[in-house]
């Protein structure tokens, strides 16, 4: 059974199929070919709330790299074409309270199903 990966910060990008890369401070066990359920939110659900599956994705690659190594092209792959790399790094540093050179897992994926199930 596939694991659930939350896309709470980028739900719209997943729904619109404009996101192909995600950066995580974990998920080191992922291997190419692994299937994951992309969900709206996986933790912090209120009583009675259920997980909302957005789609299924297949991992193409997962590689460690410093957060501040992101390129303009990767901003596009992350679903933020309007961002410069510094904008993206600032967003994650503020959200996760990590240093800009923190090593993260750059996860490249493909969509398995065409429509989300919201």
Backbone as XML, in Angstrom:
<?xml version="1.0"?>
<chain id="A" units="angstrom">
  <residue number="1" name="UNK">
    <atom name="N" x="0.845" y="-1.184" z="0.000"/>
    <atom name="CA" x="0.000" y="0.000" z="0.000"/>
    <atom name="C" x="0.891" y="1.248" z="0.000"/>
  </residue>
  <residue number="2" name="UNK">
    <atom name="N" x="0.666" y="2.179" z="-0.913"/>
    <atom name="CA" x="1.521" y="3.370" z="-0.999"/>
    <atom name="C" x="1.417" y="4.255" z="0.250"/>
  </residue>
  <residue number="3" name="UNK">
    <atom name="N" x="2.524" y="4.870" z="0.580"/>
    <atom name="CA" x="2.557" y="5.854" z="1.671"/>
    <atom name="C" x="1.900" y="7.140" z="1.203"/>
  </residue>
  <residue number="4" name="UNK">
    <atom name="N" x="1.467" y="7.953" z="2.160"/>
    <atom name="CA" x="0.891" y="9.268" z="1.873"/>
    <atom name="C" x="1.947" y="10.342" z="2.052"/>
  </residue>
  <residue number="5" name="UNK">
    <atom name="N" x="2.095" y="11.201" z="1.052"/>
    <atom name="CA" x="3.000" y="12.337" z="1.124"/>
    <atom name="C" x="2.156" y="13.608" z="1.022"/>
  </residue>
  <residue number="6" name="UNK">
    <atom name="N" x="2.294" y="14.464" z="2.011"/>
    <atom name="CA" x="1.498" y="15.691" z="2.065"/>
    <atom name="C" x="2.032" y="16.749" z="1.107"/>
  </residue>
  <residue number="7" name="UNK">
    <atom name="N" x="1.102" y="17.412" z="0.440"/>
    <atom name="CA" x="1.423" y="18.554" z="-0.416"/>
    <atom name="C" x="0.582" y="19.745" z="0.024"/>
  </residue>
  <residue number="8" name="UNK">
    <atom name="N" x="0.550" y="19.989" z="1.348"/>
    <atom name="CA" x="-0.277" y="21.054" z="1.913"/>
    <atom name="C" x="0.120" y="22.431" z="1.381"/>
  </residue>
  <residue number="9" name="UNK">
    <atom name="N" x="1.421" y="22.658" z="1.176"/>
    <atom name="CA" x="1.885" y="23.967" z="0.699"/>
    <atom name="C" x="1.736" y="24.113" z="-0.811"/>
  </residue>
  <residue number="10" name="UNK">
    <atom name="N" x="1.568" y="22.997" z="-1.511"/>
    <atom name="CA" x="1.555" y="23.040" z="-2.978"/>
    <atom name="C" x="0.387" y="22.232" z="-3.557"/>
  </residue>
  <residue number="11" name="UNK">
    <atom name="N" x="-0.725" y="22.246" z="-2.860"/>
    <atom name="CA" x="-1.902" y="21.496" z="-3.312"/>
    <atom name="C" x="-2.340" y="21.935" z="-4.703"/>
  </residue>
  <residue number="12" name="UNK">
    <atom name="N" x="-2.382" y="23.237" z="-4.938"/>
    <atom name="CA" x="-2.811" y="23.742" z="-6.254"/>
    <atom name="C" x="-1.880" y="23.275" z="-7.369"/>
  </residue>
  <residue number="13" name="UNK">
    <atom name="N" x="-0.586" y="23.274" z="-7.101"/>
    <atom name="CA" x="0.372" y="22.859" z="-8.110"/>
    <atom name="C" x="0.199" y="21.375" z="-8.453"/>
  </residue>
  <residue number="14" name="UNK">
    <atom name="N" x="-0.111" y="20.556" z="-7.461"/>
    <atom name="CA" x="-0.364" y="19.131" z="-7.719"/>
    <atom name="C" x="-1.660" y="18.981" z="-8.507"/>
  </residue>
  <residue number="15" name="UNK">
    <atom name="N" x="-2.698" y="19.672" z="-8.086"/>
    <atom name="CA" x="-3.978" y="19.586" z="-8.807"/>
    <atom name="C" x="-3.832" y="20.027" z="-10.257"/>
  </residue>
  <residue number="16" name="UNK">
    <atom name="N" x="-3.042" y="21.067" z="-10.478"/>
    <atom name="CA" x="-2.853" y="21.605" z="-11.831"/>
    <atom name="C" x="-1.796" y="20.854" z="-12.631"/>
  </residue>
  <residue number="17" name="UNK">
    <atom name="N" x="-1.138" y="19.907" z="-11.990"/>
    <atom name="CA" x="-0.082" y="19.111" z="-12.632"/>
    <atom name="C" x="1.063" y="19.986" z="-13.146"/>
  </residue>
  <residue number="18" name="UNK">
    <atom name="N" x="1.414" y="21.004" z="-12.342"/>
    <atom name="CA" x="2.540" y="21.871" z="-12.694"/>
    <atom name="C" x="3.752" y="21.611" z="-11.807"/>
  </residue>
  <residue number="19" name="UNK">
    <atom name="N" x="3.655" y="20.658" z="-10.917"/>
    <atom name="CA" x="4.738" y="20.320" z="-9.985"/>
    <atom name="C" x="5.274" y="18.932" z="-10.322"/>
  </residue>
  <residue number="20" name="UNK">
    <atom name="N" x="6.597" y="18.837" z="-10.475"/>
    <atom name="CA" x="7.241" y="17.574" z="-10.811"/>
    <atom name="C" x="8.410" y="17.261" z="-9.884"/>
  </residue>
  <residue number="21" name="UNK">
    <atom name="N" x="8.742" y="18.206" z="-9.027"/>
    <atom name="CA" x="9.831" y="18.048" z="-8.065"/>
    <atom name="C" x="9.341" y="18.546" z="-6.720"/>
  </residue>
  <residue number="22" name="UNK">
    <atom name="N" x="9.742" y="17.854" z="-5.677"/>
    <atom name="CA" x="9.480" y="18.325" z="-4.322"/>
    <atom name="C" x="10.750" y="18.137" z="-3.506"/>
  </residue>
  <residue number="23" name="UNK">
    <atom name="N" x="10.936" y="18.990" z="-2.550"/>
    <atom name="CA" x="12.098" y="18.889" z="-1.663"/>
    <atom name="C" x="11.588" y="18.550" z="-0.271"/>
  </residue>
  <residue number="24" name="UNK">
    <atom name="N" x="12.222" y="17.545" z="0.335"/>
    <atom name="CA" x="11.818" y="17.069" z="1.651"/>
    <atom name="C" x="13.038" y="16.915" z="2.537"/>
  </residue>
  <residue number="25" name="UNK">
    <atom name="N" x="12.841" y="17.193" z="3.822"/>
    <atom name="CA" x="13.892" y="16.959" z="4.812"/>
    <atom name="C" x="13.628" y="15.587" z="5.434"/>
  </residue>
  <residue number="26" name="UNK">
    <atom name="N" x="13.698" y="14.595" z="4.585"/>
    <atom name="CA" x="13.407" y="13.222" z="4.969"/>
    <atom name="C" x="13.061" y="12.425" z="3.726"/>
  </residue>
  <residue number="27" name="UNK">
    <atom name="N" x="12.311" y="11.364" z="3.906"/>
    <atom name="CA" x="11.931" y="10.473" z="2.804"/>
    <atom name="C" x="13.165" y="9.887" z="2.132"/>
  </residue>
  <residue number="28" name="UNK">
    <atom name="N" x="14.224" y="9.629" z="2.892"/>
    <atom name="CA" x="15.485" y="9.132" z="2.339"/>
    <atom name="C" x="15.365" y="7.701" z="1.834"/>
  </residue>
  <residue number="29" name="UNK">
    <atom name="N" x="14.334" y="7.001" z="2.225"/>
    <atom name="CA" x="14.152" y="5.607" z="1.841"/>
    <atom name="C" x="13.582" y="5.453" z="0.431"/>
  </residue>
  <residue number="30" name="UNK">
    <atom name="N" x="13.122" y="6.536" z="-0.199"/>
    <atom name="CA" x="12.496" y="6.431" z="-1.515"/>
    <atom name="C" x="13.466" y="5.914" z="-2.566"/>
  </residue>
  <residue number="31" name="UNK">
    <atom name="N" x="12.922" y="5.099" z="-3.452"/>
    <atom name="CA" x="13.681" y="4.537" z="-4.567"/>
    <atom name="C" x="12.933" y="4.826" z="-5.865"/>
  </residue>
  <residue number="32" name="UNK">
    <atom name="N" x="13.640" y="4.957" z="-6.979"/>
    <atom name="CA" x="12.946" y="5.094" z="-8.266"/>
    <atom name="C" x="11.954" y="3.944" z="-8.452"/>
  </residue>
  <residue number="33" name="UNK">
    <atom name="N" x="10.755" y="4.283" z="-8.899"/>
    <atom name="CA" x="9.703" y="3.299" z="-9.101"/>
    <atom name="C" x="8.709" y="3.220" z="-7.957"/>
  </residue>
  <residue number="34" name="UNK">
    <atom name="N" x="9.072" y="3.732" z="-6.779"/>
    <atom name="CA" x="8.127" y="3.736" z="-5.656"/>
    <atom name="C" x="6.897" y="4.557" z="-6.017"/>
  </residue>
  <residue number="35" name="UNK">
    <atom name="N" x="5.727" y="4.090" z="-5.592"/>
    <atom name="CA" x="4.471" y="4.805" z="-5.806"/>
    <atom name="C" x="4.040" y="5.411" z="-4.477"/>
  </residue>
  <residue number="36" name="UNK">
    <atom name="N" x="3.609" y="6.670" z="-4.529"/>
    <atom name="CA" x="3.214" y="7.427" z="-3.350"/>
    <atom name="C" x="1.868" y="8.085" z="-3.625"/>
  </residue>
  <residue number="37" name="UNK">
    <atom name="N" x="1.013" y="8.134" z="-2.600"/>
    <atom name="CA" x="-0.223" y="8.906" z="-2.688"/>
    <atom name="C" x="0.080" y="10.355" z="-2.342"/>
  </residue>
  <residue number="38" name="UNK">
    <atom name="N" x="-0.144" y="11.256" z="-3.267"/>
    <atom name="CA" x="-0.038" y="12.686" z="-2.973"/>
    <atom name="C" x="-1.346" y="13.083" z="-2.301"/>
  </residue>
  <residue number="39" name="UNK">
    <atom name="N" x="-1.243" y="13.620" z="-1.082"/>
    <atom name="CA" x="-2.440" y="13.990" z="-0.325"/>
    <atom name="C" x="-2.386" y="15.462" z="0.048"/>
  </residue>
  <residue number="40" name="UNK">
    <atom name="N" x="-3.560" y="16.004" z="0.322"/>
    <atom name="CA" x="-3.652" y="17.417" z="0.686"/>
    <atom name="C" x="-2.963" y="17.680" z="2.016"/>
  </residue>
  <residue number="41" name="UNK">
    <atom name="N" x="-3.224" y="16.813" z="2.991"/>
    <atom name="CA" x="-2.688" y="16.995" z="4.329"/>
    <atom name="C" x="-2.651" y="15.618" z="4.985"/>
  </residue>
  <residue number="42" name="UNK">
    <atom name="N" x="-1.535" y="15.276" z="5.621"/>
    <atom name="CA" x="-1.414" y="13.951" z="6.215"/>
    <atom name="C" x="-1.344" y="13.988" z="7.739"/>
  </residue>
  <residue number="43" name="UNK">
    <atom name="N" x="-0.867" y="15.096" z="8.288"/>
    <atom name="CA" x="-0.742" y="15.211" z="9.743"/>
    <atom name="C" x="-1.567" y="16.405" z="10.224"/>
  </residue>
  <residue number="44" name="UNK">
    <atom name="N" x="-1.901" y="16.396" z="11.488"/>
    <atom name="CA" x="-2.639" y="17.506" z="12.066"/>
    <atom name="C" x="-4.095" y="17.554" z="11.645"/>
  </residue>
  <residue number="45" name="UNK">
    <atom name="N" x="-4.642" y="16.398" z="11.279"/>
    <atom name="CA" x="-6.048" y="16.346" z="10.906"/>
    <atom name="C" x="-6.910" y="16.497" z="12.160"/>
  </residue>
  <residue number="46" name="UNK">
    <atom name="N" x="-7.970" y="17.251" z="12.043"/>
    <atom name="CA" x="-8.894" y="17.427" z="13.165"/>
    <atom name="C" x="-9.775" y="16.192" z="13.284"/>
  </residue>
  <residue number="47" name="UNK">
    <atom name="N" x="-10.374" y="16.021" z="14.444"/>
    <atom name="CA" x="-11.246" y="14.873" z="14.679"/>
    <atom name="C" x="-12.330" y="14.823" z="13.599"/>
  </residue>
  <residue number="48" name="UNK">
    <atom name="N" x="-12.461" y="13.668" z="12.973"/>
    <atom name="CA" x="-13.453" y="13.476" z="11.919"/>
    <atom name="C" x="-12.950" y="13.819" z="10.527"/>
  </residue>
  <residue number="49" name="UNK">
    <atom name="N" x="-11.826" y="14.544" z="10.434"/>
    <atom name="CA" x="-11.253" y="14.881" z="9.129"/>
    <atom name="C" x="-10.598" y="13.643" z="8.523"/>
  </residue>
  <residue number="50" name="UNK">
    <atom name="N" x="-10.719" y="13.510" z="7.220"/>
    <atom name="CA" x="-10.112" y="12.383" z="6.524"/>
    <atom name="C" x="-9.054" y="12.888" z="5.553"/>
  </residue>
  <residue number="51" name="UNK">
    <atom name="N" x="-8.118" y="12.022" z="5.267"/>
    <atom name="CA" x="-7.077" y="12.342" z="4.288"/>
    <atom name="C" x="-7.728" y="12.476" z="2.918"/>
  </residue>
  <residue number="52" name="UNK">
    <atom name="N" x="-7.371" y="13.557" z="2.183"/>
    <atom name="CA" x="-7.876" y="13.783" z="0.830"/>
    <atom name="C" x="-6.766" y="13.472" z="-0.161"/>
  </residue>
  <residue number="53" name="UNK">
    <atom name="N" x="-6.955" y="12.391" z="-0.891"/>
    <atom name="CA" x="-5.961" y="12.002" z="-1.883"/>
    <atom name="C" x="-6.101" y="12.896" z="-3.111"/>
  </residue>
  <residue number="54" name="UNK">
    <atom name="N" x="-4.978" y="13.399" z="-3.590"/>
    <atom name="CA" x="-4.960" y="14.241" z="-4.779"/>
    <atom name="C" x="-4.694" y="13.410" z="-6.031"/>
  </residue>
  <residue number="55" name="UNK">
    <atom name="N" x="-3.738" y="12.483" z="-5.936"/>
    <atom name="CA" x="-3.361" y="11.639" z="-7.066"/>
    <atom name="C" x="-2.310" y="10.657" z="-6.590"/>
  </residue>
  <residue number="56" name="UNK">
    <atom name="N" x="-1.865" y="9.822" z="-7.490"/>
    <atom name="CA" x="-0.726" y="8.961" z="-7.216"/>
    <atom name="C" x="0.435" y="9.404" z="-8.091"/>
  </residue>
  <residue number="57" name="UNK">
    <atom name="N" x="1.628" y="9.330" z="-7.502"/>
    <atom name="CA" x="2.844" y="9.695" z="-8.219"/>
    <atom name="C" x="3.840" y="8.538" z="-8.139"/>
  </residue>
  <residue number="58" name="UNK">
    <atom name="N" x="4.724" y="8.481" z="-9.136"/>
    <atom name="CA" x="5.798" y="7.487" z="-9.144"/>
    <atom name="C" x="7.125" y="8.237" z="-9.053"/>
  </residue>
  <residue number="59" name="UNK">
    <atom name="N" x="7.974" y="7.788" z="-8.161"/>
    <atom name="CA" x="9.270" y="8.422" z="-7.962"/>
    <atom name="C" x="10.189" y="8.073" z="-9.135"/>
  </residue>
  <residue number="60" name="UNK">
    <atom name="N" x="10.773" y="9.099" z="-9.730"/>
    <atom name="CA" x="11.740" y="8.924" z="-10.814"/>
    <atom name="C" x="13.154" y="8.940" z="-10.234"/>
  </residue>
  <residue number="61" name="UNK">
    <atom name="N" x="13.401" y="9.882" z="-9.321"/>
    <atom name="CA" x="14.708" y="9.946" z="-8.658"/>
    <atom name="C" x="14.565" y="10.669" z="-7.334"/>
  </residue>
  <residue number="62" name="UNK">
    <atom name="N" x="15.483" y="10.378" z="-6.440"/>
    <atom name="CA" x="15.547" y="11.047" z="-5.137"/>
    <atom name="C" x="17.025" y="11.216" z="-4.802"/>
  </residue>
  <residue number="63" name="UNK">
    <atom name="N" x="17.466" y="12.476" z="-4.722"/>
    <atom name="CA" x="18.886" y="12.740" z="-4.511"/>
    <atom name="C" x="19.074" y="13.833" z="-3.464"/>
  </residue>
  <residue number="64" name="UNK">
    <atom name="N" x="20.049" y="13.648" z="-2.587"/>
    <atom name="CA" x="20.327" y="14.688" z="-1.593"/>
    <atom name="C" x="21.047" y="15.868" z="-2.235"/>
  </residue>
  <residue number="65" name="UNK">
    <atom name="N" x="20.652" y="17.064" z="-1.827"/>
    <atom name="CA" x="21.372" y="18.270" z="-2.263"/>
    <atom name="C" x="21.031" y="19.417" z="-1.316"/>
  </residue>
  <residue number="66" name="UNK">
    <atom name="N" x="21.935" y="20.370" z="-1.167"/>
    <atom name="CA" x="21.639" y="21.518" z="-0.320"/>
    <atom name="C" x="20.443" y="22.304" z="-0.888"/>
  </residue>
  <residue number="67" name="UNK">
    <atom name="N" x="19.609" y="22.779" z="0.009"/>
    <atom name="CA" x="18.426" y="23.533" z="-0.398"/>
    <atom name="C" x="18.795" y="24.697" z="-1.307"/>
  </residue>
  <residue number="68" name="UNK">
    <atom name="N" x="19.860" y="25.407" z="-0.985"/>
    <atom name="CA" x="20.212" y="26.605" z="-1.752"/>
    <atom name="C" x="20.885" y="26.298" z="-3.088"/>
  </residue>
  <residue number="69" name="UNK">
    <atom name="N" x="20.879" y="25.036" z="-3.496"/>
    <atom name="CA" x="21.394" y="24.679" z="-4.817"/>
    <atom name="C" x="20.288" y="24.724" z="-5.880"/>
  </residue>
  <residue number="70" name="UNK">
    <atom name="N" x="19.079" y="25.052" z="-5.490"/>
    <atom name="CA" x="17.952" y="25.081" z="-6.422"/>
    <atom name="C" x="18.234" y="26.066" z="-7.565"/>
  </residue>
  <residue number="71" name="UNK">
    <atom name="N" x="17.795" y="25.700" z="-8.750"/>
    <atom name="CA" x="17.975" y="26.539" z="-9.935"/>
    <atom name="C" x="16.641" y="27.162" z="-10.339"/>
  </residue>
  <residue number="72" name="UNK">
    <atom name="N" x="16.673" y="28.090" z="-11.238"/>
    <atom name="CA" x="15.452" y="28.691" z="-11.787"/>
    <atom name="C" x="14.592" y="27.610" z="-12.456"/>
  </residue>
  <residue number="73" name="UNK">
    <atom name="N" x="15.238" y="26.683" z="-13.161"/>
    <atom name="CA" x="14.494" y="25.595" z="-13.804"/>
    <atom name="C" x="13.781" y="24.730" z="-12.756"/>
  </residue>
  <residue number="74" name="UNK">
    <atom name="N" x="14.441" y="24.488" z="-11.627"/>
    <atom name="CA" x="13.806" y="23.714" z="-10.566"/>
    <atom name="C" x="12.640" y="24.471" z="-9.922"/>
  </residue>
  <residue number="75" name="UNK">
    <atom name="N" x="12.715" y="25.791" z="-9.877"/>
    <atom name="CA" x="11.562" y="26.566" z="-9.383"/>
    <atom name="C" x="10.346" y="26.281" z="-10.264"/>
  </residue>
  <residue number="76" name="UNK">
    <atom name="N" x="10.573" y="26.211" z="-11.558"/>
    <atom name="CA" x="9.503" y="25.862" z="-12.496"/>
    <atom name="C" x="8.997" y="24.445" z="-12.221"/>
  </residue>
  <residue number="77" name="UNK">
    <atom name="N" x="9.904" y="23.484" z="-12.052"/>
    <atom name="CA" x="9.516" y="22.099" z="-11.775"/>
    <atom name="C" x="8.819" y="21.962" z="-10.425"/>
  </residue>
  <residue number="78" name="UNK">
    <atom name="N" x="9.097" y="22.855" z="-9.498"/>
    <atom name="CA" x="8.435" y="22.864" z="-8.191"/>
    <atom name="C" x="7.035" y="23.482" z="-8.269"/>
  </residue>
  <residue number="79" name="UNK">
    <atom name="N" x="6.705" y="24.079" z="-9.417"/>
    <atom name="CA" x="5.386" y="24.691" z="-9.574"/>
    <atom name="C" x="5.357" y="26.173" z="-9.267"/>
  </residue>
  <residue number="80" name="UNK">
    <atom name="N" x="6.537" y="26.805" z="-9.197"/>
    <atom name="CA" x="6.649" y="28.228" z="-8.894"/>
    <atom name="C" x="7.434" y="28.953" z="-9.991"/>
  </residue>
  <residue number="81" name="UNK">
    <atom name="N" x="6.875" y="29.066" z="-11.181"/>
    <atom name="CA" x="7.612" y="29.679" z="-12.286"/>
    <atom name="C" x="7.947" y="31.147" z="-12.048"/>
  </residue>
  <residue number="82" name="UNK">
    <atom name="N" x="7.201" y="31.797" z="-11.180"/>
    <atom name="CA" x="7.421" y="33.217" z="-10.906"/>
    <atom name="C" x="8.543" y="33.444" z="-9.885"/>
  </residue>
  <residue number="83" name="UNK">
    <atom name="N" x="9.008" y="32.397" z="-9.238"/>
    <atom name="CA" x="10.022" y="32.508" z="-8.192"/>
    <atom name="C" x="11.425" y="32.478" z="-8.785"/>
  </residue>
  <residue number="84" name="UNK">
    <atom name="N" x="12.285" y="33.248" z="-8.166"/>
    <atom name="CA" x="13.725" y="33.106" z="-8.351"/>
    <atom name="C" x="14.202" y="32.106" z="-7.301"/>
  </residue>
  <residue number="85" name="UNK">
    <atom name="N" x="15.349" y="31.480" z="-7.491"/>
    <atom name="CA" x="15.823" y="30.518" z="-6.497"/>
    <atom name="C" x="15.850" y="31.070" z="-5.064"/>
  </residue>
  <residue number="86" name="UNK">
    <atom name="N" x="16.276" y="32.310" z="-4.893"/>
    <atom name="CA" x="16.320" y="32.899" z="-3.547"/>
    <atom name="C" x="14.925" y="32.991" z="-2.930"/>
  </residue>
  <residue number="87" name="UNK">
    <atom name="N" x="13.901" y="33.261" z="-3.746"/>
    <atom name="CA" x="12.523" y="33.323" z="-3.247"/>
    <atom name="C" x="12.089" y="31.964" z="-2.709"/>
  </residue>
  <residue number="88" name="UNK">
    <atom name="N" x="12.414" y="30.925" z="-3.449"/>
    <atom name="CA" x="12.026" y="29.581" z="-3.044"/>
    <atom name="C" x="12.745" y="29.179" z="-1.763"/>
  </residue>
  <residue number="89" name="UNK">
    <atom name="N" x="14.039" y="29.428" z="-1.712"/>
    <atom name="CA" x="14.820" y="29.105" z="-0.511"/>
    <atom name="C" x="14.264" y="29.868" z="0.682"/>
  </residue>
  <residue number="90" name="UNK">
    <atom name="N" x="13.992" y="31.156" z="0.520"/>
    <atom name="CA" x="13.432" y="31.961" z="1.619"/>
    <atom name="C" x="12.118" y="31.387" z="2.126"/>
  </residue>
  <residue number="91" name="UNK">
    <atom name="N" x="11.257" y="30.942" z="1.199"/>
    <atom name="CA" x="9.969" y="30.380" z="1.586"/>
    <atom name="C" x="10.163" y="29.141" z="2.472"/>
  </residue>
  <residue number="92" name="UNK">
    <atom name="N" x="11.061" y="28.241" z="2.060"/>
    <atom name="CA" x="11.266" y="27.019" z="2.835"/>
    <atom name="C" x="12.010" y="27.286" z="4.140"/>
  </residue>
  <residue number="93" name="UNK">
    <atom name="N" x="12.968" y="28.191" z="4.127"/>
    <atom name="CA" x="13.699" y="28.534" z="5.347"/>
    <atom name="C" x="12.733" y="29.100" z="6.394"/>
  </residue>
  <residue number="94" name="UNK">
    <atom name="N" x="11.828" y="29.966" z="5.956"/>
    <atom name="CA" x="10.842" y="30.532" z="6.892"/>
    <atom name="C" x="9.868" y="29.475" z="7.383"/>
  </residue>
  <residue number="95" name="UNK">
    <atom name="N" x="9.426" y="28.604" z="6.501"/>
    <atom name="CA" x="8.433" y="27.598" z="6.877"/>
    <atom name="C" x="9.025" y="26.513" z="7.779"/>
  </residue>
  <residue number="96" name="UNK">
    <atom name="N" x="10.222" y="26.045" z="7.456"/>
    <atom name="CA" x="10.812" y="24.926" z="8.188"/>
    <atom name="C" x="11.859" y="25.345" z="9.210"/>
  </residue>
  <residue number="97" name="UNK">
    <atom name="N" x="12.189" y="26.634" z="9.239"/>
    <atom name="CA" x="13.186" y="27.157" z="10.189"/>
    <atom name="C" x="14.491" y="26.377" z="10.097"/>
  </residue>
  <residue number="98" name="UNK">
    <atom name="N" x="14.976" y="26.289" z="8.875"/>
    <atom name="CA" x="16.217" y="25.560" z="8.620"/>
    <atom name="C" x="17.218" y="26.518" z="7.981"/>
  </residue>
  <residue number="99" name="UNK">
    <atom name="N" x="18.497" y="26.174" z="8.018"/>
    <atom name="CA" x="19.479" y="27.008" z="7.317"/>
    <atom name="C" x="19.348" y="26.814" z="5.806"/>
  </residue>
  <residue number="100" name="UNK">
    <atom name="N" x="19.718" y="27.832" z="5.021"/>
    <atom name="CA" x="19.578" y="27.739" z="3.568"/>
    <atom name="C" x="20.426" y="26.656" z="2.929"/>
  </residue>
  <residue number="101" name="UNK">
    <atom name="N" x="21.468" y="26.198" z="3.613"/>
    <atom name="CA" x="22.314" y="25.152" z="3.041"/>
    <atom name="C" x="21.986" y="23.764" z="3.593"/>
  </residue>
  <residue number="102" name="UNK">
    <atom name="N" x="20.840" y="23.642" z="4.266"/>
    <atom name="CA" x="20.398" y="22.345" z="4.792"/>
    <atom name="C" x="20.258" y="21.346" z="3.638"/>
  </residue>
  <residue number="103" name="UNK">
    <atom name="N" x="20.754" y="20.141" z="3.837"/>
    <atom name="CA" x="20.631" y="19.115" z="2.799"/>
    <atom name="C" x="19.203" y="18.578" z="2.821"/>
  </residue>
  <residue number="104" name="UNK">
    <atom name="N" x="18.599" y="18.577" z="1.654"/>
    <atom name="CA" x="17.238" y="18.068" z="1.513"/>
    <atom name="C" x="17.229" y="16.980" z="0.452"/>
  </residue>
  <residue number="105" name="UNK">
    <atom name="N" x="16.107" y="16.296" z="0.369"/>
    <atom name="CA" x="15.933" y="15.231" z="-0.608"/>
    <atom name="C" x="15.181" y="15.824" z="-1.796"/>
  </residue>
  <residue number="106" name="UNK">
    <atom name="N" x="15.850" y="15.942" z="-2.939"/>
    <atom name="CA" x="15.208" y="16.445" z="-4.156"/>
    <atom name="C" x="14.554" y="15.253" z="-4.839"/>
  </residue>
  <residue number="107" name="UNK">
    <atom name="N" x="13.221" y="15.265" z="-4.846"/>
    <atom name="CA" x="12.441" y="14.134" z="-5.337"/>
    <atom name="C" x="11.765" y="14.528" z="-6.647"/>
  </residue>
  <residue number="108" name="UNK">
    <atom name="N" x="12.144" y="13.850" z="-7.716"/>
    <atom name="CA" x="11.540" y="14.054" z="-9.032"/>
    <atom name="C" x="10.521" y="12.941" z="-9.233"/>
  </residue>
  <residue number="109" name="UNK">
    <atom name="N" x="9.304" y="13.296" z="-9.691"/>
    <atom name="CA" x="8.241" y="12.302" z="-9.821"/>
    <atom name="C" x="7.423" y="12.532" z="-11.079"/>
  </residue>
  <residue number="110" name="UNK">
    <atom name="N" x="6.600" y="11.517" z="-11.408"/>
    <atom name="CA" x="5.665" y="11.611" z="-12.525"/>
    <atom name="C" x="4.278" y="11.244" z="-12.015"/>
  </residue>
  <residue number="111" name="UNK">
    <atom name="N" x="3.273" y="11.734" z="-12.685"/>
    <atom name="CA" x="1.887" y="11.471" z="-12.292"/>
    <atom name="C" x="1.437" y="10.144" z="-12.899"/>
  </residue>
  <residue number="112" name="UNK">
    <atom name="N" x="0.730" y="9.343" z="-12.101"/>
    <atom name="CA" x="0.219" y="8.072" z="-12.579"/>
    <atom name="C" x="-1.219" y="8.188" z="-13.092"/>
  </residue>
  <residue number="113" name="UNK">
    <atom name="N" x="-2.002" y="9.011" z="-12.430"/>
    <atom name="CA" x="-3.389" y="9.177" z="-12.863"/>
    <atom name="C" x="-3.578" y="10.594" z="-13.374"/>
  </residue>
  <residue number="114" name="UNK">
    <atom name="N" x="-4.452" y="10.757" z="-14.319"/>
    <atom name="CA" x="-4.638" y="12.051" z="-14.963"/>
    <atom name="C" x="-5.477" y="13.017" z="-14.144"/>
  </residue>
  <residue number="115" name="UNK">
    <atom name="N" x="-6.429" y="12.500" z="-13.398"/>
    <atom name="CA" x="-7.340" y="13.352" z="-12.640"/>
    <atom name="C" x="-7.106" y="13.161" z="-11.156"/>
  </residue>
  <residue number="116" name="UNK">
    <atom name="N" x="-7.156" y="14.240" z="-10.383"/>
    <atom name="CA" x="-7.109" y="14.158" z="-8.940"/>
    <atom name="C" x="-8.440" y="13.672" z="-8.404"/>
  </residue>
  <residue number="117" name="UNK">
    <atom name="N" x="-8.461" y="13.196" z="-7.183"/>
    <atom name="CA" x="-9.700" y="12.733" z="-6.568"/>
    <atom name="C" x="-9.944" y="13.552" z="-5.303"/>
  </residue>
  <residue number="118" name="UNK">
    <atom name="N" x="-10.484" y="14.723" z="-5.484"/>
    <atom name="CA" x="-10.717" y="15.601" z="-4.337"/>
    <atom name="C" x="-12.151" y="15.539" z="-3.894"/>
  </residue>
</chain>
